[in-house]
Amino acid sequence: MRLWGILLASTAALTVTGTASAQGLRTVAPTPQDKAAAATPQPAESANTADIVVTATRRSQRLSSVPIAVSAYGAAALQNSGATDIRQMTQLAPSLLVASTGSEANATARVRGIGTVGDNPGLESSVAVFIDGVYRSRTGSGLNDLGEVERIEVLRGPQGTLSGRNSSAGAISIYTKYPEFTFGGYGEVSYGNYDAVRVAGAVTGPVVSDTLAFRIDGVYGKRDGFYHDVVNNTDYNNRDRVFVRGQLFWKPTTDFSVRLIGDYTHRDEKCCGAVYVDTREKIDPTPGVAGDYAVNPQNRIVNILRSLGGVLPSDGNPYNRLIAQTPGRSYSNVTEDYGVSARVGWNFDNIQLISISAYREYKAGGAGDVDYGNVDLIYRADDGLSYRQFKTFTQETRLSGSIFDNRLDWLVGGYYAHEDLQVSDNLKFGSQYGAFAACRIVATVNPAAALQNPANPGCLSTAGRSVLTGALGQTLIDGIDRLSTIRNVGAVRDLYDQTSSNYAFFTHNIFRLTDTLSLTGGLRYTSEHKKLRASFDNNNTACPAQQAALRPLLASSNATLAGLAGGIITLSCTGNSSSAITGLPVADKIDEGQFTGTTVVSWKPVPSTLLYGSYARGYKAGGYNLDRSDLTANVFGTPTAANAANLRFDPETVNAYELGVKYTSRKFTANVAAFRSEFKNFQLNTFNGTNYIVQNIGSCSNDLAGADRDNSATTGTCTGTVKAGVVTQGVELEAGAYPAPDVTFNIGYTYAETNYRNNLVGSNAGEALNNALFLLPGSMMSNAPRHVVTTSATWSPEIAGSGLTALFYVDGRMTSDYNTGSDLFAEKMQDGFFLMNARIGLRGPEQRWAVEFWGQNILNTNYQQVAFNSPFQGANSLSQVQRFGSPSFATANTLFQSFLAEPRTYGITLRSRF
C-alpha cells in the first residue's frame, strides 16, 4: 500500500464520495492550489492519519486541512488498540482522559485537563459525546460497546457553532459503519483472562438493489470481576452486557438519502467495588508548626469498624483487589440505553439540507453498598426505588452551500432538545450505623477502648457511661444514646424531576480571502430553560429529636460541649437525611441565554503546511445539584419551605485561544497547537465524605489575603469583579512517521498547565469558597496531569508472497503525577505511571480471517481512577492537619478509598470477514 503526500479536499471528493454522500456531508470546494497538489486516489483508510476524512467542521475534509485541534482514529487503529468504548480511547489521545467512578453508568471525560467531575446527574459534561451525530446527554452512555466504528474524532476546545449541543471543553464524535449495498459482514470471538468472552458481528446488504440497504450489529460481552469479595465469596466490577444496532439506509437518488438507526444496550453488572488506600490516623505533633504531622499506631475509626465485625482486606495493600461488602446489600446496576434516530440528507440547487432527529431513553439502577465495606453503615436498597432516568428528544437541522464562486462556504443551523430527567433515591443508614456513629462520638471524646462497648446503647461500657456522663452531662449522653438507635432509616423515596429544554441557532462560515488565506467566523445563540420539582419522604425521626434536645448546647460558651452537640446532630442528620424536610415544597426554574462564537484565520503558505490562529467563546448551561444537602430546614430543626434555589449553579463560560501548525508529507506528518482557555464559573462537584458540594469557581479581582485558603466557609467573599477561576494552557504535539508501506509510528504529547487561580470564590456573585476546597487556590486541577505522552507502532509485513500478513502492534501512554480528588487532599495523589498494550496476529488474504493475541495493560501497572473520602468513616485529612493543625484539626482519621483501574488483561481473538 502506497502512502501519498498532499491529500486535500479535491481528492477527498473523488476518493471518498461513498462515505461523504452516505453521511450527507458536503466536501469543501478545492482551491486551485489543492488541485495542483492532488495525488493519486487513496484507499478508504490510510495508515497516515492526515489522510483520514473527518467531518469536524460538518464538511468532509482531510484531517490535514482542518484548521482546528482535532484528532481522528480510524477503524484499524481502534481495532489494534482494543478500543471498544471511549474509555479505551485515552491510550491513543494524549489530551483525553476518561474515568468511571461509583457506577458504570457514570463517567467523566476530560480534554486538556478540563471536565465535569463526579457522580451527579444534575451536571452535564464539559466534553460532549455524539454518536452518529446524536448528542448523548451524559458521558456514561459512551461506555457502552459501540459495535463496528468508522472513526472517532476528538475535538479540543469549545464547540457549538457547527452542530447541535454546545460544550465548553471539547467533544467526542463517534461515527459507526453505514449499511452497504453489497452483501457482507464480519464475526469475531475473543476469550481472555477473568473468563472474559466477547462475541461481536455484523451483517449488511441490499434490501432493494442500489436503493435500500440494511445493517445489523451485535455485541455480547461477559467477564468476571477484578475485585474479590472475601465475605460473600463473589466478584465485583464484572461485565455482562448486550448491544444491538439495526440500520436502514435509503438512497432513492444521488441527491437524497435517509439513514434510520435503532439501538439497544442492556448491562447487568455488580459495580463498583472500592478498596481502602489510606487508613492512617494523622496527628499534629507540634502545634503552631505548619506542614508537619505524625501517625498514630492505630486509627480509632478502624478499631470501631473491627469491633463491629469489619474486615478491611485491602488495608496496606490496595492492589490485592480484595474487598468486603455487607451481606444482603446487593448491587443492582442494571442499565438500559436505547433510542432511534433519523438522518436525512438532501442536495438541491447547490444547497445541502441535513436533518437529524433522535429520541433516547436511558435508565440506570443505583442500589448498592454505598460505604464499600462489610459493616452496614449506609446503602441503597434493591427495591427499584434508586435510579436515574433520562428521556431526551433532539432535533438538529443544517443548511449549507457555497456562493461567490466558492469563495464563501456557509452553514446555518438550528437545534432543539427536550429532556426529562428523573432521579429517585432511597439512601438509608444501615443496621449498624447507629452503633458506629455512637462509637465515633465516644472515641472522639476519649479513644480508650475500655470506655466503649458497641453492643450497649450509646456504645458505652458501664465504666464509660459513668466517666462520660460526669464529663459531658446527661443531655449529651442522651443524645449519644439516641444516635445509637439510628438503623435502617433514611430516604424512603427522594424524587427529583427536572425538565429542561433548549434551542439554539448557529452559523459557521469559511471565507477564502485568497487561494491560500481563509477566514472562518461562527456565531451561536443558545436559550436554556430548566424546571425542577422535588419531593422527599424520610423516616429518620432521630434527627429532629436531636436538634430539639441539643439546641441549647449549640449556643454554649463551652466550645467542647457545643462542638459535641453539633457532631451528634451532624451524624444524625448528615446530608439532611432527616424527616424534617419530608413534605416541604421544592420547586424552582432557570432561564438563561448566551451568545458564543469562534473566529479562525488559516493560511497555507505551501501545499504541505497549514497555519492557523483561533479564538472561541464556549458555554455550558447552569443547573441544579440533585442532592438534598443544601435543603436543610434549619440547624435548629424548625421546618420551613425548602429553598430550591440553593441547589442552583451558574453557567460555565470559557474564552479559548489557539495557535497551530499542521505539516503533511508522504512519510511524515506533524501537528502542533499552543492553547490557552480561561474558564469562568467552572462547575466543580466535590464529594466530602458526606454529601455533594457544587460550586462555581471564579477568581476575585481583589486580594482576599488568604481567606480562600482558610477553614471558614464565610470568609473570603469578593467585593470586586469575579473573573475566570480556572485556566488551562499548554502545547500539544501529534506526529506520524510512515517509512514503509507496512510500517507506522505515531507519537502524541500534551503539556497542560491546568490550574486554579488565586483568590478563589464560589460563585459569580462572589460568595466565599467552601472551606473543604481550601487547597484549590493556585493548585493544579484534579485528574489533570501536566505531561502525557502516547506512542504506537504498527508493522504488518506480507509473508513470502502467500497473501498472508502478520501484525505486530504496541502502544503506550505515559502520565505524570496528578491528584484524583477534586478537593486535592494529599491522600488522593496518584504517582505517574506507564501503560502498554500489544497485539500480534496472522491475517489471511484481504484480511478475510485473522487470529490475534492481545494484551491490555501488559505491564500490569497499578493505578487508581478516583480516590474519595470513605462515606461517614472518620473526619479530616492529612492536608487539614498540615495546613491548620491544633486545635481544630489536631487529628485526621478519615479513611480513604479508591476506584482502581483495570489490571492486566490478555486473550485471543478470532475474526472473519465476508
Stockholm file with secondary structure:
# STOCKHOLM 1.0

chainA/1-914         MRLWGILLASTAALTVTGTASAQGLRTVAPTPQDKAAAATPQPAESANTADIVVTATRRSQRLSSVPIAVSAYGAAALQNSGATDIRQMTQLAPSLLVASTGSEANATARVRGIGTVGDNPGLESSVAVFIDGVYRSRTGSGLNDLGEVERIEVLRGPQGTLSGRNSSAGAISIYTKYPEFTFGGYGEVSYGNYDAVRVAGAVTGPVVSDTLAFRIDGVYGKRDGFYHDVVNNTDYNNRDRVFVRGQLFWKPTTDFSVRLIGDYTHRDEKCCGAVYVDTREKIDPTPGVAGDYAVNPQNRIVNILRSLGGVLPSDGNPYNRLIAQTPGRSYSNVTEDYGVSARVGWNFDNIQLISISAYREYKAGGAGDVDYGNVDLIYRADDGLSYRQFKTFTQETRLSGSIFDNRLDWLVGGYYAHEDLQVSDNLKFGSQYGAFAACRIVATVNPAAALQNPANPGCLSTAGRSVLTGALGQTLIDGIDRLSTIRNVGAVRDLYDQTSSNYAFFTHNIFRLTDTLSLTGGLRYTSEHKKLRASFDNNNTACPAQQAALRPLLASSNATLAGLAGGIITLSCTGNSSSAITGLPVADKIDEGQFTGTTVVSWKPVPSTLLYGSYARGYKAGGYNLDRSDLTANVFGTPTAANAANLRFDPETVNAYELGVKYTSRKFTANVAAFRSEFKNFQLNTFNGTNYIVQNIGSCSNDLAGADRDNSATTGTCTGTVKAGVVTQGVELEAGAYPAPDVTFNIGYTYAETNYRNNLVGSNAGEALNNALFLLPGSMMSNAPRHVVTTSATWSPEIAGSGLTALFYVDGRMTSDYNTGSDLFAEKMQDGFFLMNARIGLRGPEQRWAVEFWGQNILNTNYQQVAFNSPFQGANSLSQVQRFGSPSFATANTLFQSFLAEPRTYGITLRSRF
#=GR chainA/1-914 SS CCCCSCCCHHHHHHHSHHHHHHTTCCBCCCCHHHHHHCCSCCCSSCSSGGGCEECTTSSBEEGGGCCSCEEEEEHHHHHHHTCSSGGGGGGTCTTEEEECCSCTTCCEEEETTBCCCSSCTTSCCSEEEEETTEEESSGGGGGSCCCSEEEEEEEESCBCSSSSSCBSSEEEEEEECCCCSSCEEEEEEEEETTTEEEEEEEEEEEEETTTEEEEEEEEEEEECCSEEETTTTEEESCEEEEEEEEEEEEEEETTEEEEEEEEEEEEEECCCCCEEEECCCEECSSTTCTTCCEECSSCHHHHHHHHTTCCCTTTTCGGGCEECCCTTCCCBEEEEEEEEEEEEEEEETTEEEEEEEEEEEEEEECBBCTTCSSSCCEEECSSSCCEEEEEEEEEEEEEEEEETTTTEEEEEEEEEEEEEEEEEECEEECTTHHHHHHHHHHHHHCCCGGGBCTTSGGGBCHHHHHHHHHHHCHHHHHHHHHHTTCCSCBBSCEEEEEEEEEEEEEEEEEEESSSSEEEEEEEEEEEEEEEEEEECCBCCCHHHHHHHHHHHHHTCSCHHHHHHHHHHHHHHHGGGCSGGGTTCCEEEEEEEEEEEEEEEEEEEEETTEEEEEEEEEEEECCEECCCGGGGCCCTTCCCCCCCGGGGEECCEEEEEEEEEEEEECSSEEEEEEEEEEEEESEEEEEECSSSEEEEEEEEESSCCTTTTSSSCSSSCCCSSCEEECEEEEEEEEEEEEEEETTEEEEEEEEEEEEEECSSEESSTTCCBCCGGGTTCTTCBCTTCCSEEEEEEEEECCBCTTSSCEEEEEEEEEEECCEECSTTCCGGGEECCEEEEEEEEEEECGGGSEEEEEEEESTTCCCCEEEEEECTTSCCCCHHHHHHTCTTTTSEECCCEEEEECCCCEEEEEEEEEC
#=GC SS_cons         CCCCSCCCHHHHHHHSHHHHHHTTCCBCCCCHHHHHHCCSCCCSSCSSGGGCEECTTSSBEEGGGCCSCEEEEEHHHHHHHTCSSGGGGGGTCTTEEEECCSCTTCCEEEETTBCCCSSCTTSCCSEEEEETTEEESSGGGGGSCCCSEEEEEEEESCBCSSSSSCBSSEEEEEEECCCCSSCEEEEEEEEETTTEEEEEEEEEEEEETTTEEEEEEEEEEEECCSEEETTTTEEESCEEEEEEEEEEEEEEETTEEEEEEEEEEEEEECCCCCEEEECCCEECSSTTCTTCCEECSSCHHHHHHHHTTCCCTTTTCGGGCEECCCTTCCCBEEEEEEEEEEEEEEEETTEEEEEEEEEEEEEEECBBCTTCSSSCCEEECSSSCCEEEEEEEEEEEEEEEEETTTTEEEEEEEEEEEEEEEEEECEEECTTHHHHHHHHHHHHHCCCGGGBCTTSGGGBCHHHHHHHHHHHCHHHHHHHHHHTTCCSCBBSCEEEEEEEEEEEEEEEEEEESSSSEEEEEEEEEEEEEEEEEEECCBCCCHHHHHHHHHHHHHTCSCHHHHHHHHHHHHHHHGGGCSGGGTTCCEEEEEEEEEEEEEEEEEEEEETTEEEEEEEEEEEECCEECCCGGGGCCCTTCCCCCCCGGGGEECCEEEEEEEEEEEEECSSEEEEEEEEEEEEESEEEEEECSSSEEEEEEEEESSCCTTTTSSSCSSSCCCSSCEEECEEEEEEEEEEEEEEETTEEEEEEEEEEEEEECSSEESSTTCCBCCGGGTTCTTCBCTTCCSEEEEEEEEECCBCTTSSCEEEEEEEEEEECCEECSTTCCGGGEECCEEEEEEEEEEECGGGSEEEEEEEESTTCCCCEEEEEECTTSCCCCHHHHHHTCTTTTSEECCCEEEEECCCCEEEEEEEEEC
//
